[in-house]
Amino acid sequence: MCLAIPGKILKIKGQIAEVDFNGIRKDINIVMVDVEAGDFVMVHAGFAIEKMEPEVVADIQGYLGNK
């Protein structure tokens, strides 16, 4: 089973983005997706694997009690 978590890109430097996960900031590799600061991404094992729509992220965070 895999676990992926949505986060918001704060800034990008090359192929690495600083991503916010409800107040926890991590550097994530974005080589597999075409994104920019402000976008939401689904992250697995340190890699952004999918760009996400804000509405979908809000639904996930609401389900997890993270709003």
C-alpha positions in Angstrom: 0.0 0.0 0.0 1.2 3.5 -0.8 0.6 6.7 1.0 0.6 10.1 -0.9 -0.1 13.4 0.7 -1.3 16.7 -0.8 0.7 19.9 -0.3 1.0 23.4 -1.6 4.2 24.6 -3.4 5.6 27.7 -1.8 8.7 28.2 -3.9 10.8 26.4 -6.6 14.5 26.2 -7.2 15.4 24.1 -10.2 13.8 20.6 -9.7 13.2 21.1 -6.0 10.2 22.8 -4.5 9.5 23.8 -0.9 6.0 22.3 -0.2 3.8 23.1 2.8 1.9 20.2 4.4 -0.4 21.9 6.9 2.5 23.8 8.4 5.2 21.3 7.9 7.6 22.3 5.1 9.6 19.8 3.1 11.8 19.9 0.0 10.2 17.8 -2.8 11.5 16.7 -6.2 9.1 18.0 -8.9 10.9 16.6 -12.0 7.8 14.5 -12.9 5.2 17.3 -13.0 4.8 20.7 -14.6 4.0 23.0 -11.7 4.6 26.5 -10.4 4.5 28.2 -7.0 1.0 28.2 -5.6 0.0 24.9 -7.2 -1.0 21.9 -5.2 0.6 18.5 -5.7 0.2 14.9 -4.5 3.5 13.8 -3.0 4.8 10.2 -2.6 8.3 9.2 -1.3 9.7 12.7 -1.8 8.4 13.2 -5.4 5.4 15.2 -6.6 3.5 12.7 -8.7 0.4 14.7 -9.7 -0.8 18.3 -9.9 -4.1 18.7 -8.0 -7.0 21.0 -8.2 -7.5 23.1 -5.0 -11.1 21.8 -4.6 -9.9 18.2 -4.5 -7.2 19.1 -1.9 -9.9 20.9 0.2 -12.1 17.8 0.1 -9.1 15.5 1.1 -8.1 17.9 3.9 -11.7 18.1 5.1 -12.0 14.3 5.2 -8.8 14.1 7.2 -9.9 16.9 9.6 -7.1 19.2 8.5 -9.1 22.3 7.4 
